[in-house]
Amino acid sequence: FGTPVGNALHTDMAFEASLKIRKKVKELVRDGVIEETRIGLGLHMGDVVTGNIGNEHRKQYSISGSAVIIAFRVEQLNKEFGSDLLITDAVKNRIAPGKIQLTSLGKQTMRGFGSEVEIYRVEA
């Protein structure tokens, strides 16, 4: 969201997409379309580098940067907290307030960064 063309609503769009993914998986399980499935989504926002990498035989659009790594670390925290959707304070501060209940899980150290990021569980 927000690449390759900037979009002021990129954080809201990513948050809404994560809610839709979570809802769709629950519906598919409820309707017996798929087996019981556990997902873990992690959202963070920040500057990234995007573009095509590779050569003329094989190209791939990729995204990299600290924000991507932190989002991955946040996603992994779902296992520790038994949750399915976690967001950082950076996301919380950019989404429209009052959409859904959030519970602070406190500041978590981001391995490899030596800094802490406040994490919120998005309630069902």
All heavy atoms as an XYZ file, in Angstrom:
954
protein
N       0.846     -1.172      0.000
C       0.000      0.000      0.000
C       0.891      1.234      0.000
O       1.793      1.338      0.818
C      -0.922     -0.023      1.213
C      -1.803     -1.245      1.239
C      -1.412     -2.385      1.915
C      -3.000     -1.254      0.565
C      -2.209     -3.509      1.934
C      -3.809     -2.368      0.577
C      -3.415     -3.509      1.259
N       0.644      2.128     -0.929
C       1.441      3.332     -1.014
C       2.651      3.205     -1.914
O       3.507      4.070     -1.929
N       2.737      2.128     -2.678
C       3.824      1.974     -3.629
C       3.299      1.243     -4.855
O       2.432      0.384     -4.729
C       5.026      1.225     -3.008
O       6.082      1.202     -3.925
C       4.693     -0.172     -2.591
N       3.701      1.554     -6.039
C       4.766      2.479     -6.401
C       4.339      3.953     -6.365
O       5.178      4.835     -6.491
C       5.152      2.067     -7.815
C       3.897      1.508     -8.387
C       3.176      0.871     -7.217
N       3.064      4.207     -6.193
C       2.585      5.587     -6.116
C       2.176      5.869     -4.675
O       1.450      5.086     -4.070
C       1.372      5.804     -7.062
C       0.843      7.213     -6.941
C       1.756      5.491     -8.502
N       2.639      6.972     -4.125
C       2.313      7.321     -2.754
C       0.816      7.445     -2.536
O       0.068      7.804     -3.441
N       0.377      7.125     -1.321
C      -1.043      7.179     -0.987
C      -1.157      7.541      0.486
O      -0.699      6.788      1.348
C      -1.689      5.824     -1.269
C      -3.153      5.798     -0.970
O      -3.677      6.607     -0.212
N      -3.837      4.835     -1.554
N      -1.777      8.663      0.765
C      -1.903      9.129      2.151
C      -2.700      8.167      3.023
O      -2.561      8.171      4.244
C      -2.545     10.511      2.171
N      -3.509      7.317      2.423
C      -4.345      6.378      3.187
C      -3.750      4.976      3.268
O      -4.445      4.027      3.624
C      -5.742      6.313      2.557
C      -6.534      7.618      2.568
C      -7.849      7.446      1.818
C      -6.775      8.101      3.983
N      -2.460      4.849      2.947
C      -1.864      3.514      2.877
C      -2.000      2.726      4.175
O      -2.256      1.521      4.146
C      -0.396      3.582      2.449
C       0.503      4.304      3.396
N       1.115      3.679      4.449
C       0.879      5.602      3.462
C       1.837      4.555      5.110
N       1.710      5.732      4.536
N      -1.884      3.371      5.321
C      -1.971      2.642      6.586
C      -3.392      2.149      6.826
O      -3.599      0.993      7.205
C      -1.493      3.525      7.756
O      -0.218      4.077      7.419
C      -1.366      2.729      9.027
N      -4.376      3.013      6.595
C      -5.775      2.584      6.726
C      -6.095      1.445      5.772
O      -6.790      0.495      6.135
C      -6.726      3.759      6.454
C      -6.985      4.595      7.688
O      -7.329      4.025      8.731
O      -6.841      5.825      7.599
N      -5.594      1.536      4.539
C      -5.864      0.493      3.546
C      -5.264     -0.849      3.970
O      -5.911     -1.894      3.843
C      -5.338      0.918      2.180
C      -6.098      2.097      1.591
S      -5.320      2.766      0.103
C      -5.520      1.391     -1.017
N      -4.047     -0.834      4.488
C      -3.412     -2.067      4.941
C      -4.165     -2.650      6.134
O      -4.369     -3.865      6.225
C      -1.951     -1.800      5.301
N      -4.574     -1.777      7.053
C      -5.322     -2.232      8.223
C      -6.654     -2.851      7.799
O      -7.015     -3.945      8.258
C      -5.538     -1.064      9.190
C      -6.211     -1.460     10.468
C      -5.570     -2.284     11.381
C      -7.484     -1.007     10.765
C      -6.193     -2.656     12.572
C      -8.105     -1.364     11.945
C      -7.458     -2.191     12.846
N      -7.378     -2.193      6.912
C      -8.655     -2.729      6.426
C      -8.458     -4.061      5.718
O      -9.255     -4.991      5.880
C      -9.339     -1.727      5.491
C      -9.906     -0.516      6.197
C     -11.016     -0.855      7.181
O     -11.833     -1.754      6.912
O     -11.053     -0.202      8.243
N      -7.393     -4.177      4.934
C      -7.111     -5.440      4.243
C      -6.851     -6.558      5.244
O      -7.328     -7.682      5.069
C      -5.921     -5.273      3.304
N      -6.125     -6.257      6.315
C      -5.844     -7.289      7.318
C      -7.125     -7.738      8.015
O      -7.302     -8.930      8.300
C      -4.811     -6.799      8.331
O      -5.329     -5.760      9.129
N      -8.039     -6.796      8.279
C      -9.323     -7.168      8.887
C     -10.130     -8.058      7.942
O     -10.766     -9.029      8.376
C     -10.127     -5.920      9.242
C      -9.550     -5.029     10.344
C     -10.404     -3.769     10.497
C      -9.429     -5.772     11.658
N     -10.100     -7.746      6.654
C     -10.831     -8.548      5.665
C     -10.243     -9.945      5.525
O     -10.978    -10.928      5.391
C     -10.849     -7.838      4.317
C     -11.764     -6.638      4.296
C     -11.740     -5.934      2.951
C     -12.638     -4.694      2.988
N     -12.597     -3.968      1.712
N      -8.920    -10.047      5.553
C      -8.268    -11.358      5.476
C      -8.686    -12.206      6.670
O      -9.075    -13.369      6.521
C      -6.737    -11.212      5.421
C      -6.308    -10.611      4.082
C      -6.046    -12.561      5.662
C      -4.855    -10.150      4.043
N      -8.606    -11.620      7.853
C      -8.975    -12.348      9.078
C     -10.426    -12.806      9.013
O     -10.745    -13.956      9.324
C      -8.725    -11.455     10.292
C      -9.012    -12.133     11.601
C      -8.495    -11.344     12.763
N      -9.352    -10.192     13.003
C      -9.264     -9.425     14.082
N      -8.356     -9.668     14.990
N     -10.074     -8.419     14.247
N     -11.320    -11.920      8.597
C     -12.744    -12.248      8.499
C     -12.988    -13.359      7.478
O     -13.752    -14.297      7.730
C     -13.536    -10.998      8.108
C     -15.015    -11.226      7.989
C     -15.747     -9.948      7.602
C     -17.231    -10.205      7.431
N     -17.935     -9.029      6.950
N     -12.338    -13.280      6.318
C     -12.539    -14.271      5.258
C     -12.062    -15.653      5.699
O     -12.745    -16.662      5.458
C     -11.813    -13.846      3.982
C     -12.092    -14.740      2.811
C     -13.552    -14.676      2.413
C     -13.820    -15.426      1.143
N     -15.226    -15.365      0.733
N     -10.930    -15.720      6.372
C     -10.435    -17.014      6.848
C     -11.428    -17.619      7.836
O     -11.754    -18.803      7.762
C      -9.026    -16.876      7.464
C      -8.621    -18.152      8.202
C      -8.003    -16.537      6.395
N     -11.944    -16.798      8.753
C     -12.931    -17.291      9.725
C     -14.191    -17.798      9.029
O     -14.750    -18.824      9.407
C     -13.272    -16.197     10.736
C     -12.158    -15.934     11.724
C     -12.500    -14.820     12.688
C     -11.346    -14.556     13.639
N     -11.614    -13.482     14.583
N     -14.643    -17.088      7.999
C     -15.828    -17.514      7.241
C     -15.576    -18.843      6.536
O     -16.441    -19.730      6.538
C     -16.211    -16.461      6.203
C     -16.823    -15.212      6.769
C     -17.029    -14.116      5.723
O     -16.709    -14.329      4.526
O     -17.500    -13.038      6.109
N     -14.414    -18.994      5.911
C     -14.097    -20.222      5.185
C     -14.020    -21.419      6.127
O     -14.464    -22.510      5.786
C     -12.791    -20.052      4.406
C     -12.846    -19.065      3.233
C     -11.448    -18.822      2.670
C     -13.797    -19.542      2.154
N     -13.486    -21.201      7.321
C     -13.436    -22.278      8.323
C     -14.853    -22.603      8.783
O     -15.254    -23.778      8.823
C     -12.537    -21.877      9.522
C     -12.702    -22.864     10.670
C     -11.088    -21.777      9.093
N     -15.624    -21.577      9.125
C     -16.997    -21.768      9.605
C     -17.843    -22.529      8.587
O     -18.626    -23.417      8.938
C     -17.639    -20.410      9.889
C     -19.071    -20.508     10.413
C     -19.815    -19.210     10.311
N     -20.017    -18.888      8.899
C     -19.951    -17.674      8.382
N     -19.697    -16.631      9.131
N     -20.147    -17.477      7.098
N     -17.666    -22.213      7.299
C     -18.456    -22.838      6.244
C     -17.904    -24.185      5.785
O     -18.460    -24.805      4.877
C     -18.565    -21.888      5.043
C     -19.332    -20.614      5.385
O     -20.036    -20.582      6.425
O     -19.218    -19.633      4.618
N     -16.815    -24.634      6.391
C     -16.251    -25.934      6.054
C     -15.495    -25.965      4.747
O     -15.182    -27.040      4.231
N     -15.176    -24.807      4.197
C     -14.440    -24.748      2.937
C     -12.979    -25.104      3.153
O     -12.359    -25.762      2.312
C     -14.568    -23.349      2.284
C     -13.728    -23.237      1.034
C     -16.031    -23.023      1.999
N     -12.433    -24.684      4.286
C     -11.053    -25.024      4.637
C     -11.028    -25.580      6.063
O     -11.944    -25.349      6.842
C     -10.096    -23.810      4.523
C     -10.501    -22.683      5.496
C     -10.020    -23.301      3.098
C      -9.518    -21.522      5.562
N      -9.983    -26.318      6.363
C      -9.780    -26.847      7.712
C      -9.525    -25.691      8.676
O      -9.176    -24.590      8.263
C      -8.571    -27.782      7.724
C      -8.722    -29.012      6.859
C      -9.661    -30.030      7.458
O      -9.703    -30.162      8.700
O     -10.367    -30.692      6.684
N      -9.655    -25.972      9.971
C      -9.303    -24.986     10.989
C      -7.909    -24.452     10.670
O      -6.971    -25.221     10.510
C      -9.326    -25.628     12.374
C      -9.092    -24.674     13.500
C     -10.231    -23.685     13.716
O     -11.395    -24.048     13.487
O      -9.936    -22.549     14.122
N      -7.807    -23.147     10.529
C      -6.564    -22.511     10.108
C      -6.237    -21.354     11.027
O      -7.101    -20.542     11.328
C      -6.701    -21.978      8.658
O      -7.042    -23.068      7.803
C      -5.430    -21.337      8.177
N      -4.988    -21.314     11.480
C      -4.523    -20.204     12.303
C      -3.671    -19.291     11.452
O      -2.775    -19.749     10.748
C      -3.680    -20.750     13.446
C      -4.035    -20.131     14.767
C      -3.282    -20.759     15.895
N      -2.169    -19.993     16.394
C      -2.239    -18.728     16.787
N      -3.336    -18.065     16.685
N      -1.193    -18.119     17.278
N      -3.965    -17.996     11.499
C      -3.155    -17.042     10.761
C      -2.509    -16.070     11.744
O      -2.947    -15.957     12.893
C      -3.980    -16.262      9.710
C      -5.086    -15.422     10.379
C      -4.548    -17.198      8.665
C      -5.764    -14.442      9.440
N      -1.494    -15.401     11.292
C      -0.844    -14.363     12.079
C      -0.453    -13.219     11.160
O       0.312    -13.416     10.226
N      -1.022    -12.056     11.407
C      -0.727    -10.874     10.604
C      -0.046     -9.840     11.486
O      -0.425     -9.654     12.645
C      -2.025    -10.282     10.042
C      -2.885    -11.224      9.189
C      -4.271    -10.639      9.008
C      -2.224    -11.468      7.855
N       0.943     -9.165     10.946
C       1.646     -8.118     11.664
C       1.784     -6.887     10.791
O       2.230     -6.993      9.651
N       1.364     -5.742     11.312
C       1.437     -4.502     10.539
C       2.354     -3.487     11.194
O       2.274     -3.244     12.407
C       0.051     -3.867     10.403
C      -1.016     -4.627      9.633
C      -2.300     -3.807      9.594
C      -0.556     -4.960      8.241
N       3.194     -2.899     10.379
C       4.045     -1.784     10.772
C       4.109     -0.866      9.558
O       3.802     -1.282      8.446
C       5.440     -2.281     11.154
C       6.354     -1.191     11.618
N       6.063     -0.403     12.708
C       7.531     -0.752     11.131
C       7.044      0.478     12.874
N       7.944      0.287     11.926
N       4.472      0.379      9.770
C       4.591      1.286      8.629
C       5.875      2.078      8.744
O       6.398      2.275      9.834
C       3.381      2.204      8.502
C       3.027      3.026      9.721
S       3.682      4.709      9.828
C       3.673      5.321      8.212
N       6.386      2.466      7.601
C       7.606      3.250      7.554
C       8.139      3.285      6.141
O       7.529      2.753      5.210
N       9.271      3.922      5.980
C       9.887      4.029      4.660
C      10.442      2.684      4.221
O      11.020      1.946      5.030
C      11.015      5.061      4.682
C      10.502      6.470      4.896
O       9.346      6.751      4.508
O      11.251      7.295      5.449
N      10.262      2.388      2.941
C      10.764      1.148      2.358
C      11.358      1.451      0.984
O      11.124      2.512      0.417
C       9.646      0.078      2.212
C       9.097     -0.330      3.566
C       8.541      0.550      1.303
N      12.099      0.484      0.484
C      12.631      0.542     -0.874
C      11.923     -0.548     -1.660
O      11.858     -1.696     -1.210
C      14.160      0.309     -0.879
C      14.683      0.252     -2.301
C      14.860      1.390     -0.073
N      11.379     -0.183     -2.816
C      10.672     -1.167     -3.637
C      11.204     -1.121     -5.060
O      11.769     -0.123     -5.491
C       9.158     -0.885     -3.684
O       8.949      0.377     -4.319
C       8.549     -0.872     -2.304
N      11.001     -2.205     -5.768
C      11.390     -2.227     -7.175
C      11.612     -3.631     -7.669
O      11.527     -4.605     -6.924
N      11.902     -3.717     -8.953
C      12.180     -4.997     -9.585
C      13.640     -5.369     -9.350
O      14.529     -4.541     -9.525
C      11.913     -4.943    -11.087
C      10.446     -4.842    -11.383
O       9.647     -5.564    -10.815
N      10.077     -3.938    -12.270
N      13.851     -6.616     -8.952
C      15.213     -7.120     -8.810
C      15.348     -8.346     -9.680
O      14.369     -9.008    -10.015
C      15.566     -7.457     -7.339
C      14.629     -8.533     -6.776
C      15.546     -6.229     -6.480
C      15.070     -9.082     -5.444
N      16.549     -8.643    -10.068
C      16.797     -9.807    -10.897
C      17.418     -9.413    -12.216
O      17.982     -8.324    -12.370
N      17.272    -10.300    -13.180
C      17.841    -10.057    -14.503
C      16.774    -10.226    -15.569
O      15.596    -10.403    -15.256
C      19.037    -10.989    -14.745
C      18.652    -12.452    -14.620
O      17.565    -12.859    -15.032
N      19.538    -13.250    -14.040
N      17.184    -10.194    -16.831
C      16.193    -10.266    -17.907
C      15.459    -11.601    -17.962
O      14.362    -11.694    -18.512
C      16.847     -9.968    -19.268
C      17.909    -10.959    -19.692
C      19.301    -10.635    -19.145
O      19.468     -9.634    -18.432
O      20.217    -11.419    -19.420
N      16.011    -12.641    -17.356
C      15.374    -13.958    -17.355
C      14.407    -14.153    -16.195
O      13.451    -14.904    -16.298
C      16.434    -15.065    -17.328
C      17.366    -15.007    -18.486
N      16.976    -15.283    -19.771
C      18.671    -14.662    -18.552
C      17.991    -15.134    -20.587
N      19.043    -14.749    -19.863
N      14.684    -13.489    -15.102
C      13.824    -13.648    -13.926
C      13.830    -12.357    -13.122
O      14.849    -11.975    -12.554
C      14.314    -14.800    -13.054
C      13.381    -15.115    -11.898
C      13.861    -16.340    -11.148
N      12.951    -16.890    -10.213
C      12.597    -16.359     -9.048
N      13.056    -15.208     -8.705
N      11.774    -16.978     -8.237
N      12.692    -11.697    -13.112
C      12.547    -10.480    -12.329
C      11.465    -10.683    -11.287
O      10.529    -11.436    -11.486
C      12.177     -9.294    -13.214
C      13.316     -8.786    -14.022
C      12.976     -7.494    -14.703
C      14.174     -7.074    -15.537
N      13.934     -5.897    -16.296
N      11.629     -9.965    -10.201
C      10.678    -10.071     -9.105
C      10.532     -8.698     -8.469
O      11.524     -8.019     -8.218
C      11.224    -11.076     -8.100
C      10.497    -11.153     -6.803
C      11.126    -12.188     -5.888
O      11.487    -13.270     -6.320
N      11.266    -11.851     -4.631
N       9.298     -8.287     -8.228
C       9.058     -7.031     -7.524
C       9.271     -7.304     -6.050
O       8.731     -8.254     -5.500
C       7.627     -6.536     -7.788
C       7.381     -5.143     -7.285
C       7.844     -4.043     -8.002
C       6.698     -4.911     -6.109
C       7.618     -2.754     -7.549
C       6.467     -3.637     -5.647
C       6.925     -2.554     -6.373
O       6.710     -1.279     -5.921
N      10.079     -6.492     -5.408
C      10.432     -6.754     -4.020
C      10.335     -5.486     -3.186
O      10.309     -4.381     -3.714
C      11.864     -7.303     -3.959
O      12.179     -7.705     -2.648
N      10.293     -5.684     -1.891
C      10.228     -4.588     -0.928
C      11.219     -4.892      0.189
O      11.345     -6.040      0.613
C       8.787     -4.434     -0.397
C       8.671     -3.284      0.580
C       8.275     -5.709      0.214
C       7.243     -2.947      0.960
N      11.951     -3.876      0.619
C      12.909     -4.093      1.696
C      13.044     -2.836      2.545
O      12.583     -1.766      2.169
C      14.278     -4.509      1.138
O      14.828     -3.456      0.376
N      13.656     -3.005      3.684
C      13.875     -1.894      4.597
C      13.533     -2.291      6.018
O      12.968     -3.351      6.277
N      13.882     -1.421      6.946
C      13.643     -1.690      8.365
C      12.169     -1.931      8.661
O      11.828     -2.795      9.469
C      14.148     -0.516      9.214
O      15.531     -0.386      9.091
N      11.286     -1.172      8.017
C       9.847     -1.330      8.268
C       9.366     -2.736      7.916
O       8.506     -3.294      8.591
C       9.046     -0.281      7.509
N       9.930     -3.319      6.869
C       9.556     -4.673      6.456
C      10.009     -5.686      7.499
O       9.259     -6.585      7.880
C      10.162     -5.005      5.069
C       9.853     -6.439      4.668
C       9.681     -4.027      4.021
N      11.214     -5.518      7.991
C      11.747     -6.445      8.985
C      10.965     -6.336     10.295
O      10.627     -7.351     10.914
C      13.251     -6.185      9.213
C      14.010     -6.458      7.912
C      13.792     -7.059     10.347
C      15.432     -5.938      7.902
N      10.646     -5.122     10.701
C       9.860     -4.947     11.930
C       8.478     -5.568     11.765
O       7.983     -6.238     12.676
C       9.796     -3.465     12.336
C      11.184     -3.009     12.795
C       8.751     -3.245     13.437
C      11.317     -1.527     13.050
N       7.840     -5.384     10.608
C       6.529     -6.010     10.366
C       6.635     -7.529     10.492
O       5.751     -8.170     11.076
C       6.000     -5.617      8.995
N       7.708     -8.099      9.984
C       7.923     -9.542     10.105
C       8.072     -9.946     11.565
O       7.485    -10.932     12.016
C       9.157     -9.965      9.302
C       9.550    -11.387      9.539
C       8.806    -12.425      9.000
C      10.659    -11.700     10.313
C       9.156    -13.752      9.221
C      11.023    -13.014     10.539
C      10.270    -14.044      9.997
N       8.841     -9.180     12.326
C       9.029     -9.480     13.751
C       7.695     -9.385     14.502
O       7.411    -10.190     15.387
C      10.034     -8.523     14.382
C      11.406     -8.528     13.749
C      12.364     -9.424     14.487
N      13.742     -9.203     14.069
C      14.334     -9.851     13.071
N      13.661    -10.744     12.375
N      15.597     -9.617     12.769
N       6.880     -8.398     14.153
C       5.559     -8.241     14.775
C       4.676     -9.435     14.429
O       4.003     -9.995     15.289
C       4.905     -6.909     14.348
C       3.458     -6.835     14.824
C       5.707     -5.723     14.874
N       4.695     -9.837     13.172
C       3.898    -10.998     12.747
C       4.280    -12.228     13.556
O       3.417    -12.992     13.997
C       4.113    -11.240     11.243
C       3.324    -12.403     10.684
C       4.091    -13.703     10.704
O       5.327    -13.680     10.543
O       3.453    -14.757     10.883
N       5.564    -12.419     13.807
C       6.036    -13.574     14.573
C       5.561    -13.542     16.020
O       5.418    -14.579     16.651
C       7.566    -13.648     14.514
C       8.104    -13.971     13.137
C       7.710    -15.349     12.681
O       8.061    -16.334     13.307
N       6.958    -15.428     11.595
N       5.301    -12.356     16.569
C       4.822    -12.228     17.949
C       3.427    -12.821     18.148
O       3.026    -13.104     19.280
C       4.828    -10.765     18.391
C       6.205    -10.139     18.640
C       6.070     -8.640     18.876
C       6.901    -10.820     19.808
N       2.669    -13.030     17.066
C       1.355    -13.657     17.195
C       1.460    -15.023     17.864
O       0.571    -15.417     18.617
C       0.685    -13.797     15.822
C       0.084    -12.508     15.347
O      -0.892    -12.020     15.912
N       0.664    -11.944     14.300
N       2.528    -15.737     17.602
C       2.726    -17.055     18.211
C       2.851    -16.921     19.725
O       2.272    -17.698     20.468
C       3.971    -17.722     17.627
C       3.853    -18.046     16.159
C       5.166    -18.523     15.595
C       5.070    -18.675     14.085
N       6.378    -18.901     13.484
N       3.625    -15.943     20.161
C       3.847    -15.731     21.589
C       2.575    -15.286     22.304
O       2.300    -15.714     23.424
C       4.932    -14.659     21.773
C       5.267    -14.346     23.204
C       6.369    -13.299     23.320
O       7.233    -13.226     22.440
O       6.342    -12.552     24.313
N       1.778    -14.437     21.658
C       0.595    -13.879     22.296
C      -0.696    -14.635     21.968
O      -1.759    -14.286     22.481
C       0.442    -12.403     21.934
C       1.502    -11.535     22.537
C       2.452    -10.917     21.753
C       1.563    -11.351     23.919
C       3.443    -10.119     22.308
C       2.542    -10.549     24.491
C       3.491     -9.937     23.677
N      -0.636    -15.657     21.128
C      -1.831    -16.411     20.765
C      -2.850    -15.550     20.039
O      -4.055    -15.761     20.170
N      -2.368    -14.610     19.274
C      -3.239    -13.665     18.566
C      -3.195    -13.943     17.065
O      -2.456    -14.810     16.604
C      -2.774    -12.230     18.857
O      -1.393    -12.087     18.582
N      -4.012    -13.196     16.326
C      -3.977    -13.353     14.875
C      -3.710    -12.043     14.131
O      -3.444    -12.052     12.940
C      -5.252    -14.010     14.347
C      -6.509    -13.206     14.630
O      -6.431    -12.095     15.190
O      -7.599    -13.699     14.291
N      -3.741    -10.908     14.841
C      -3.473     -9.623     14.199
C      -2.877     -8.662     15.215
O      -3.511     -8.321     16.205
C      -4.759     -9.035     13.609
C      -4.674     -7.645     12.979
C      -3.570     -7.557     11.931
C      -6.021     -7.257     12.368
N      -1.636     -8.264     14.958
C      -0.934     -7.320     15.810
C      -0.500     -6.120     14.980
O      -0.138     -6.275     13.805
C       0.307     -7.969     16.434
C       0.073     -9.162     17.346
C       1.406     -9.790     17.755
C      -0.738     -8.764     18.570
N      -0.529     -4.946     15.595
C      -0.069     -3.735     14.924
C       0.888     -2.979     15.851
O       0.842     -3.164     17.063
C      -1.236     -2.815     14.495
C      -1.993     -2.263     15.708
C      -2.182     -3.543     13.537
C      -3.037     -1.208     15.366
N       1.703     -2.142     15.272
C       2.609     -1.316     16.057
C       1.947      0.015     16.382
O       0.922      0.374     15.799
C       3.919     -1.045     15.299
O       3.620     -0.276     14.127
C       4.626     -2.338     14.922
N       2.581      0.742     17.303
C       2.068      2.069     17.636
C       2.093      2.993     16.417
O       1.239      3.865     16.290
C       2.820      2.675     18.816
C       4.324      2.714     18.642
O       4.859      2.076     17.721
O       4.985      3.377     19.466
N       3.037      2.795     15.504
C       3.088      3.618     14.289
C       1.819      3.438     13.463
O       1.280      4.403     12.906
C       4.322      3.267     13.459
N       1.316      2.214     13.396
C       0.068      1.946     12.672
C      -1.111      2.507     13.456
O      -1.978      3.182     12.896
C      -0.106      0.432     12.405
C      -1.477      0.133     11.819
C       0.997     -0.070     11.484
N      -1.135      2.234     14.749
C      -2.233      2.716     15.597
C      -2.412      4.224     15.461
O      -3.530      4.727     15.381
C      -1.967      2.368     17.056
C      -3.002      2.915     18.030
C      -2.534      2.716     19.473
C      -3.456      3.366     20.451
N      -3.291      4.818     20.539
N      -1.310      4.942     15.413
C      -1.367      6.398     15.338
C      -1.786      6.930     13.973
O      -2.074      8.113     13.843
C      -0.013      6.996     15.731
C       0.326      6.719     17.176
O      -0.549      6.528     18.008
N       1.610      6.675     17.485
N      -1.841      6.052     12.949
C      -2.194      6.497     11.600
C      -3.573      6.043     11.132
O      -4.090      6.571     10.164
C      -1.161      5.984     10.591
C       0.216      6.584     10.713
C       0.331      7.991     10.164
N      -0.085      8.124      8.787
C       0.724      8.218      7.758
N       2.015      8.184      7.932
N       0.238      8.344      6.535
N      -4.159      5.048     11.805
C      -5.468      4.570     11.362
C      -6.561      5.430     11.986
O      -6.358      6.056     13.013
C      -5.693      3.071     11.688
C      -5.595      2.805     13.186
C      -4.718      2.214     10.899
C      -5.914      1.380     13.589
N      -7.708      5.415     11.345
C      -8.845      6.175     11.857
C      -9.238      5.620     13.217
O      -9.416      4.413     13.367
C     -10.013      6.101     10.880
N      -9.354      6.477     14.233
C      -9.671      5.997     15.584
C     -11.088      5.445     15.685
O     -11.973      5.824     14.925
C      -9.505      7.253     16.449
C      -9.683      8.395     15.512
C      -9.218      7.918     14.166
N     -11.260      4.542     16.645
C     -12.586      4.024     16.955
C     -13.091      2.922     16.059
O     -14.212      2.474     16.210
N     -12.280      2.448     15.124
C     -12.746      1.398     14.217
C     -12.896      0.055     14.913
O     -13.783     -0.709     14.603
C     -11.783      1.240     13.041
C     -11.864      2.357     12.044
C     -11.062      2.017     10.836
C     -11.298      3.069      9.775
N     -10.718      2.708      8.514
N     -12.008     -0.217     15.837
C     -11.985     -1.526     16.469
C     -11.214     -1.416     17.780
O     -10.389     -0.518     17.951
C     -11.357     -2.575     15.518
C     -11.742     -3.983     15.921
C      -9.867     -2.415     15.411
C     -11.690     -4.955     14.775
N     -11.465     -2.321     18.692
C     -10.790     -2.281     19.992
C      -9.368     -2.814     19.885
O      -9.121     -3.850     19.268
C     -11.569     -3.099     21.020
C     -10.944     -3.046     22.395
C     -11.704     -3.895     23.402
O     -12.827     -4.297     23.176
N     -11.060     -4.165     24.523
N      -8.455     -2.094     20.524
C      -7.053     -2.492     20.565
C      -6.649     -2.700     22.013
O      -7.081     -1.960     22.892
C      -6.163     -1.412     19.948
C      -6.476     -0.985     18.528
C      -5.611      0.198     18.129
C      -6.279     -2.142     17.559
N      -5.793     -3.691     22.257
C      -5.258     -3.931     23.583
C      -3.740     -3.831     23.514
O      -3.111     -4.543     22.722
C      -5.646     -5.338     24.089
O      -7.072     -5.426     24.119
C      -5.074     -5.606     25.467
N      -3.171     -2.954     24.335
C      -1.712     -2.818     24.355
C      -1.095     -4.067     24.964
O      -1.531     -4.548     26.006
C      -1.302     -1.587     25.156
O       0.111     -1.555     25.262
N      -0.072     -4.565     24.308
C       0.703     -5.691     24.822
C       2.056     -5.211     25.318
O       2.951     -6.014     25.578
C       0.864     -6.760     23.735
C      -0.450     -7.345     23.216
C      -0.196     -8.305     22.068
C      -1.239     -8.013     24.326
N       2.194     -3.901     25.429
C       3.427     -3.314     25.932
C       4.486     -3.178     24.865
O       4.286     -3.512     23.702
N       5.613     -2.681     25.312
C       6.743     -2.492     24.396
C       7.508     -3.794     24.253
O       7.808     -4.454     25.248
C       7.642     -1.371     24.898
C       6.960     -0.025     24.836
C       7.915      1.089     25.105
C       7.148      2.403     24.936
N       8.028      3.522     24.759
N       7.802     -4.119     23.022
C       8.525     -5.346     22.715
C       9.837     -4.977     22.026
O       9.859     -4.096     21.157
C       7.703     -6.244     21.778
C       6.337     -6.601     22.313
C       6.410     -7.438     23.564
O       7.182     -8.383     23.644
N       5.605     -7.100     24.561
N      10.896     -5.648     22.404
C      12.189     -5.418     21.768
C      12.198     -6.069     20.397
O      11.810     -7.229     20.253
C      13.326     -6.000     22.630
O      13.279     -5.383     23.913
C      14.677     -5.762     21.997
N      12.615     -5.305     19.407
C      12.720     -5.821     18.051
C      14.141     -6.331     17.836
O      15.087     -5.551     17.747
C      12.394     -4.728     17.019
C      10.965     -4.237     17.073
S       9.759     -5.473     16.526
C       8.934     -5.833     18.074
N      14.265     -7.644     17.785
C      15.575     -8.283     17.602
C      16.279     -7.690     16.385
O      15.690     -7.494     15.333
C      15.377     -9.788     17.417
C      16.660    -10.580     17.333
C      16.405    -12.077     17.325
N      15.376    -12.516     16.417
C      15.581    -12.856     15.147
N      16.786    -12.793     14.630
N      14.589    -13.268     14.397
N      17.535     -7.359     16.573
C      18.323     -6.802     15.488
C      18.277     -5.285     15.405
O      18.989     -4.683     14.617
N      17.408     -4.656     16.212
C      17.277     -3.209     16.166
C      17.657     -2.546     17.476
O      17.944     -1.364     17.512
C      15.840     -2.805     15.788
C      15.517     -3.112     14.369
C      14.965     -4.331     14.023
C      15.787     -2.201     13.367
C      14.679     -4.633     12.722
C      15.513     -2.487     12.053
C      14.949     -3.715     11.720
N      17.608     -3.288     18.577
C      17.957     -2.721     19.867
C      16.986     -1.658     20.336
O      17.295     -0.864     21.204
N      15.804     -1.642     19.739
C      14.800     -0.660     20.159
C      13.501     -1.387     20.476
O      13.291     -2.524     20.073
C      14.570      0.379     19.060
O      14.105     -0.246     17.881
N      12.649     -0.697     21.204
C      11.358     -1.274     21.567
C      10.255     -0.611     20.771
O      10.325      0.574     20.445
C      11.092     -1.080     23.059
C      12.016     -1.889     23.941
C      11.657     -1.754     25.401
O      11.205     -0.673     25.830
O      11.828     -2.753     26.128
N       9.234     -1.388     20.471
C       8.074     -0.914     19.737
C       6.837     -1.347     20.510
O       6.743     -2.509     20.913
C       8.040     -1.504     18.305
C       6.776     -1.119     17.576
C       9.279     -1.087     17.518
N       5.913     -0.432     20.731
C       4.674     -0.815     21.412
C       3.795     -1.593     20.437
O       3.600     -1.189     19.290
C       3.920      0.392     21.955
C       2.728     -0.047     22.784
C       2.302      0.941     23.836
O       2.835      2.068     23.877
O       1.411      0.570     24.622
N       3.268     -2.701     20.935
C       2.460     -3.619     20.129
C       1.038     -3.627     20.657
O       0.812     -3.618     21.872
C       3.050     -5.044     20.194
C       4.518     -5.068     19.743
C       2.204     -6.023     19.380
C       4.749     -4.654     18.314
N       0.077     -3.687     19.730
C      -1.339     -3.752     20.078
C      -1.969     -4.973     19.410
O      -1.732     -5.250     18.234
C      -2.072     -2.501     19.581
C      -1.634     -1.258     20.291
C      -0.531     -0.541     19.855
C      -2.311     -0.798     21.420
C      -0.100      0.589     20.510
C      -1.898      0.339     22.090
C      -0.797      1.033     21.625
O      -0.376      2.157     22.285
N      -2.779     -5.686     20.195
C      -3.578     -6.780     19.656
C      -4.891     -6.191     19.168
O      -5.552     -5.423     19.891
C      -3.844     -7.852     20.721
C      -4.682     -9.014     20.176
C      -4.911    -10.128     21.175
N      -5.389     -9.620     22.439
C      -4.827     -9.915     23.622
N      -3.776    -10.695     23.684
N      -5.317     -9.426     24.724
N      -5.261     -6.533     17.952
C      -6.536     -6.094     17.393
C      -7.561     -7.140     17.801
O      -7.455     -8.320     17.445
C      -6.456     -5.973     15.854
C      -7.802     -5.534     15.289
C      -5.349     -4.980     15.463
N      -8.536     -6.713     18.585
C      -9.528     -7.646     19.122
C     -10.534     -8.039     18.038
O     -10.795     -7.270     17.120
C     -10.236     -7.021     20.331
C      -9.286     -6.610     21.445
C      -8.460     -7.748     22.043
O      -8.813     -8.927     21.874
O      -7.447     -7.446     22.695
N     -11.101     -9.215     18.209
C     -12.038     -9.761     17.223
C     -13.287     -8.932     17.071
O     -13.668     -8.144     17.842
C     -12.426    -11.185     17.595
